[in-house]
Amino acid sequence: MSSTSGCVVFGGSGFLGQRLCMQLLAAGHNVRSVSRTGRPKGVAQPWWPDVDWISADVGTDTATPAIAGTDLVFHLACSTYPSTSNLDAAFDLESNLVGSVRMIQTAVKCRVRRLIFISSGGTVYGLPRQNPIPENHPTEPICSYGIHKLAIEKYLYLFRALKDLDSLVLRVSNMYGDCQNLERPLGAVSHFTHRAVNGQPIEIWGDGSVRRDYVHVDDVVSALLKSIPYQGSEHLFNIGSGRSVSLNQLLDLIRRRVDTQIVVKYLSPRSFDVQENVLDIGRAATELDWRPSISLEVGLDRLIVSARSTSLST
């Protein structure tokens, strides 16, 4: 694929999407962003005018023109979260799966060269039978969010087999980084750091022994960029840090850096939280030549600087 190909990023105005749009521009691509708001969030950036910001929902007629004439489609958009998706499973499926299938059909009609989808390495596997979790591990999600992500993966497989639509799936672990939307009920690293810097209590579901795989958003962008020229035979990749960290260990790392007392409230565990989830990222390393470059410690240092700067400006 040429460095001047057209790209459309569904969810381009969000946390991951904006970073991806910026890097796609830097690589010489023409970039369109499709989101409900149709505009980027946060402090204005000098590269924003170079992106075509489009307001539309995934899979709607207003989104169709955005796909026409593009070589690459990145599907990052999602309207629900793992922690709340079970509250209304029908809405979760209607708002994410149906629109995604329509968008995939449009990509086929528009002869898109490749569609790259961000799936969930933290939810599609369900209760792990082993850790780290490889891509061929059984997929038995225990939340609606994981089910709809897995269903989109299956439809991509269907259209790859029947319609020759080239697609790649990146199953991303727990992503974090500065500028993450703290109003959303996800992102322990960003939430804990923000609350610690601002002297607010931190709530943990369970006893803090739950272990997760935390990957910096810039490393996820790097994986997406590595996916563009890939010509191998694999279509599914785990993207994470490959490192298992408990919530209590995360708290200790933050506590050492903010050098202040942190009030922690331990709540009853949630039924959909698995005890440990850490991804085997060997396939991405071998096939995509991708490895995470930002350790949790370095990522926390950056996040704390950002959180303190935000606190001073408010």
C-alpha positions, 0 to 999 in steps of 0.5 A: 500500500502506498504512503499516500493511500486514503484512510478512514478512522471510525472513532477517530476523534477519541482517545486512540483515534486521535493519536492514530489520525496524527500518525497516519498524517505524519506517514503521508496518508490522507485521513478521514475521521468518522465519529458521532460528534464529528470533531476532535476532543481536547485542546486544539492541535496544529494537525487537526485541519488536515483531517476530514472530520465527519459526523456519522454513526458506524454503518449509516448512510451518512458514513458511506461516503467516507469509505468510498475511495479509501484504501484502509478502514480502521474500526475503533468505534464502540458505544459501550464498555465492558463494565456496563454492557451486560446491563442492556445486552440488546442495546450493546448488540444493536449499537455495535454489531449491526452497524459494524456489519453494515460498515463491513458490507460497505467496505466490500462494495467500495473495494477497500484494500484492508479493514483493521479492527480493534477487538478486546483481548481483555474480554473475548477469551473469558475465563483464561485456561492459561496465562499468558493467553495465546490467540488460539485460546478458546473464546468464551466471553462473560460480558456482552461487550466481549460477545459483540467484539467476537461477533464482529471478528467472525463477520470479518472472517466471513467476508474475508472468506466469501467476499475477499475482504482483507482484514486484520484483528488486533485484540488489545489488552487494557489500554491507558495513556494521557488524555483518556476520557476519565468520565468513562467507566474504564481505564484503571491506570488513568483513573487511579493516577488522576484520583491519586494526583488530585487527592481523591479516594480510589475504589477497587472491586475486590481485594486488589489481587486481580491481575491485568495486562496494561499497554500504553496507547502509543504502543497500540498506535504503533501496532496499528501502523505495523498492520498496514503493510503486513503481507503475512498469512495471520489475521489475528494478533494479541496486542498488550504488554505481556506483563501481569500486574495486580491492582495492588501492585499498580497502586504501589507504583502510583503511590511511590510516584505521587508521594502522598497518602492514597485512600483506597476503598475495596468493594465487593468483586464483580461477577464479570471480572476474571482473576488474571488476564495477560496476553501472549504477544509472541505472534505480533512480535514475529509477524508484525515485528512489533513489541511494546516500547513503553513500560508501565513505569515510564507510562505512569511517569508521563501520566502523572506529569499530564495529570498534574498539569491538568490539575493546575490548569483547572 
